[in-house]
Amino acid sequence: MRRLDQLLSSLGYCSRREAQGVVKDGRVSVEGVVATRSDQRVDPHQVTLDDKPLEAPDGLLAMLHKPNGYVCTHADGEGPTIYELLPSRWLSRNPAVTSIGRLDKETSGLILITDIGPLVQRFTSPRAEVEKTYEVTVDHDLDPALVATFASGQILLRNEVKPCLPAKLEITSLLTASLTITEGRYHQVRRMFASLGWQVTALHRSSFAGHTLDGLKESQWRLLPQTS
């Protein structure tokens, strides 16, 4: 059970002070009965605002189709951020929403958004070995021998001493391939190809932890169940 004003504030609908007015205006109901006090304790799943259930009262998890040109940061000055593509109310949630991992500015594709701290740890822990698949375009013809090289677990990135874990490479045309990795090192895909003499000219993440974009268009988002 939670105080109604604290609940509405934590989910980004209004401030705790503003909640008093929202309740006074008769916009909030609890178990179908119009609420009269903003300090009453409620079950979040029994509350409606403007006749609609509260959005993700137990914590938010969503996927976003990130376009090129956007950065995965809340900081200003680095260009448009992925948070500009999300509902403004999400940015007022407490805890704050964040991305699970990052995609660099010139990489498009699937990224997960959440305000559930344990989920961030679950998906980004090195021990988790979460599968991530990328569609890669390179600057010159791919060598079929790369399939075995990526699978070997012997690719060493510049300025690192520990080789990358084995990865699955599927060559799909002369200049394109699908690569599945289970690590999340800085710019890992680009650096893996660079270490072998190929420059990545386009990069798109098509799946993450079993999720796929499944028709989700660029800049669009979709809520996911927390069990994902």
Buried (B, 14 or more C-beta within 10 A) or exposed (E): EBBBBBBBBBBBBBEBEBBBEBBEEEBBBBEEEEBEBBEBEBEBEBBBBEEEEBBBBEBBBBBBBBBBEBBBBEEEEEEEBBBEBBBEEBEBBEEEBBBBBBBEBBBBBBBBBBBBEEBBEBBBEEEEEBBBBBBBBBEEEBEEEBBEBBEEEEBEBEEEEEEBEBBBBEBEEEBBBBBBBBEBBEEBBBBBBBBBEBEBEBBBBBBBBEBEBEEBEBBEBEEBEEEB
